Amino acid sequence: MNRFRSILGLVVGVLMMLSGAAHSLLGWKQLRTELEPLHAPADLVRGIGAGWNFGGAAILAFGSIVVALFTQRLWGDAVSALPANVIGATYVVVGARALLASHFDPFFLVFVVPGALLLIASVSRRAA
């Protein structure tokens, strides 16, 4: 079971890394296109772009941390699950808030599902 959880955590981490890259590379392009007809001031668009791309980089960094943690766990090293727990809980809380704010737009499951899976993967029996 611990091996399964480690592989699950590794898969979730890789998916997070991919979604972080897609968030910045594809998501910003789409959002910028949607902002153009609104004639938003250039400073506002640049500010939104900076925040958006920071979010993508943060998602990529979170995924990298998760991959490193679960890779070490697969190798049999004793590692703290705290970083994965914090990241998983953050994903679940932010995703749940977005679901509520959007009147349950299923898109925001893109945060809730990986966060929940990461929390499941992080569970381990305490050492005797």
SVG drawing of the C-alpha trace seen along z (x, -y; Angstrom):
<svg xmlns="http://www.w3.org/2000/svg" viewBox="-24 -52 40 54">
<polyline fill="none" stroke="black" stroke-width="0.4" points="0.0,0.0 2.8,-2.4 4.3,-1.8 1.0,-2.5 0.7,-5.8 4.2,-6.8 3.4,-6.1 0.1,-8.0 2.0,-10.9 4.6,-10.8 1.9,-10.8 0.0,-13.7 3.3,-15.6 4.0,-15.1 0.4,-16.2 0.9,-19.3 4.1,-20.1 2.4,-19.7 -0.6,-21.8 1.8,-24.5 3.5,-24.7 0.1,-24.7 -1.2,-27.4 1.5,-29.8 2.1,-28.8 -1.5,-28.2 -3.7,-29.7 -2.2,-33.2 -2.4,-33.3 -6.1,-32.5 -6.8,-35.0 -4.9,-37.8 -7.0,-37.2 -10.1,-37.5 -8.9,-40.7 -8.3,-42.5 -11.9,-43.2 -12.4,-44.8 -9.7,-47.4 -8.1,-47.0 -5.2,-49.3 -1.8,-47.9 -0.5,-48.2 -3.5,-46.2 -2.9,-43.5 0.8,-43.3 0.0,-43.1 -2.5,-40.3 0.0,-38.5 2.7,-38.7 0.4,-37.2 -0.9,-34.6 2.6,-33.5 3.8,-33.5 0.8,-31.2 2.0,-28.8 5.5,-28.9 4.3,-28.2 2.2,-25.2 5.3,-23.9 7.4,-24.4 4.8,-22.6 4.8,-19.7 8.6,-19.5 8.5,-19.4 5.9,-16.6 7.9,-14.6 11.1,-14.9 9.3,-13.9 7.6,-10.8 10.7,-9.8 12.7,-9.7 9.9,-7.8 9.9,-5.2 13.7,-4.8 12.9,-3.9 14.0,-7.1 12.1,-8.4 10.8,-11.8 8.3,-14.1 4.9,-14.2 4.3,-17.7 5.1,-19.6 2.7,-17.3 0.1,-17.7 0.3,-21.5 0.2,-21.5 -2.7,-19.0 -4.7,-20.9 -4.1,-24.2 -5.3,-22.7 -8.4,-21.3 -9.3,-24.6 -8.6,-26.9 -10.4,-24.6 -13.4,-24.2 -13.6,-28.0 -13.4,-28.4 -16.2,-25.8 -18.4,-27.7 -17.6,-31.2 -18.3,-29.9 -21.6,-28.1 -19.9,-24.7 -18.2,-25.2 -16.6,-21.7 -13.4,-23.2 -12.3,-23.9 -12.1,-20.2 -8.7,-20.6 -7.6,-21.7 -9.8,-19.6 -9.1,-16.2 -5.3,-16.4 -5.3,-18.0 -7.4,-15.1 -5.3,-12.5 -2.1,-14.1 -3.6,-14.0 -4.4,-10.3 -0.9,-9.6 0.6,-11.4 -1.0,-9.2 1.4,-6.8 1.5,-4.6 3.7,-5.9 6.9,-4.1 6.9,-1.9"/>
</svg>
